[in-house]
Amino acid sequence: MDSNPYVKRSSFLLLSIFPVLIVGYYFAVNHENLFFLYEWALIVVVLGVGSISLIGAIKTKEKEKWVLLSILAFCVQFAVLGLFLGPLHYYPMFYVYYAATILAMTVFGITLSKVDNYRYISVIFMIISVLLTLYMIILQSLWGQDLT
């Protein structure tokens, strides 16, 4: 019962990524000089979600601990993706992303098998992870190609 507030808080804070992404798109298109605000807002949201889920996973002893660990694993995977798309756009980062994805998918699978409530969170994370991984595979296949 103790973990329900942590699961709800971290889930709702995770949903706040969508408005931040819309603002980021607006800044990228219309006000490029303000794009750093989007970057910092996204960092704050991901770190906030990760810290709330980590604290909740440490404090709870129930099955919902796995839901919080699932949210934390998604935050790690999303952070590695953000680092690759941002300042660390080097080829070896593909493999770091793939390692983070394998770790996250393992946690999602364990969560799916152990938890009765909140199973949809792991399923949503799995779908998003597959889509992001397909994007990274396509990006890796185009790496170094002359597309002109």
N, C-alpha and C positions, 0 to 999 in steps of 0.2 A: 504494500500500500504506500510505502514511503517513496517509491521510485516514480509513481505516476506524475507527480509535479515535475520531476526532472525530464521525463519523457515528453510531456506536453510542452514544457518550456523550450526544450531543445528542438522539438519538431516545429513549433511555431516560429522560433527564431531562424530555423533552417528555411522555412517558407519565405522569410523576408529577403532571401537571395533574389527572388524574382523582381521585386521593385528596384532593387539595387542594380540588377542587370539592365532593366529598362532605362534607368538613369544613366548607366554607363554607355549604353548605345546612344542616347541623346547627346551625351558629352562627346563621344567619339565622332559623331556626325556634325554637330553644330558648334560645340565649344571645346575644341581639342585642348585648349590650355587649362581646362578644368578637369581633365580626365584623371588626374592624380587623386581627386576627391573620390571618384568611383573606386579606384584601386584600393585606397585606404579604407573605404566603407566595406568593401568586400573582405578585406583582411580582418577587420573588426568583427564582422558577422561570422566568418568561418572560425576565428579564434574563440569567439563567444560561444558558439554552438559546441565546439570541441571541448572547451573547458567545462561547460555545464554538463555535457554528457560524461566527461571523465569524472567529475565530482560525483555525479549521480551513480555511475558504475562502481565507484569506490564505496559509496555510502550504502548502497542497497545490497541485500542478500537474496532477493527474489529473482524470478526468471526474467524480469524486465531489465536486469543487468545486461543481458545479451542484446536487447534492443538499443540500449545506450551505447554498448560497444559497437554495434552496427552503425549507429550514427557517427561515432568517433572514427570508425574505419572509412566511412564515406567522406568525412572531413579531411582525413589524411590523403585519400585519393584525389579529392578535388583540389587540395593545396598543391600536390605534386603536379597536377595538370596546370594549375595557375602559374606555378613556377616555370614550367616548360614554356607556356605561351607568353610569359613575361620575360624576366631577365635571363633565365637559364635555357635559352633555346639552342642547346647543343645536342648532337646525335645520341650520346650515351643516356640522356634523360629519357629517351623512349623506353629503355630497359628499366630505369627506375620507376617509370609510370607503370610498366607491365608488372613489376614486382609488387607495387602498391595495389594494383588491381587484383592480382592473385590473392594477396593477403585479405583485401576487402571482400572478395567473393567467398573466400573461406569463412570469414566471420558472418557474412550474410547467410550462407548455407547452414552454419551451426545455429544461428539465430532462428532460421526458418524451422529447423527441426526441434528446437527446445522450447519455443515460446508459443503460447496459445493466443494471447492477445497481441495486437500490434504486428501481426504477421505481414500485413500489407506494406509496412514500412520497408521490410527487407526485400519484398518483391519489387517495389518501386525503385529501390536502390540498385537492384540487379538489372532492371531494364535500363536505367540511366547509365550504369557502368558499361553495359554492353554497347550502348550507343556511343558513349565517349571512347570506348576502345576501338570501335569501328572507325571513328574519326581519326584516332591516332594511327591506326594501321594504314588508312588511306594517306595520311600525312607522311608517314614513314616511307611509303612506296613512291611518293612524289619527291622525296628529299633528294636534292642535287640534280634533279631533272631540268633540262632547259625547256620551258613551256612556252617559249616565244614562237 
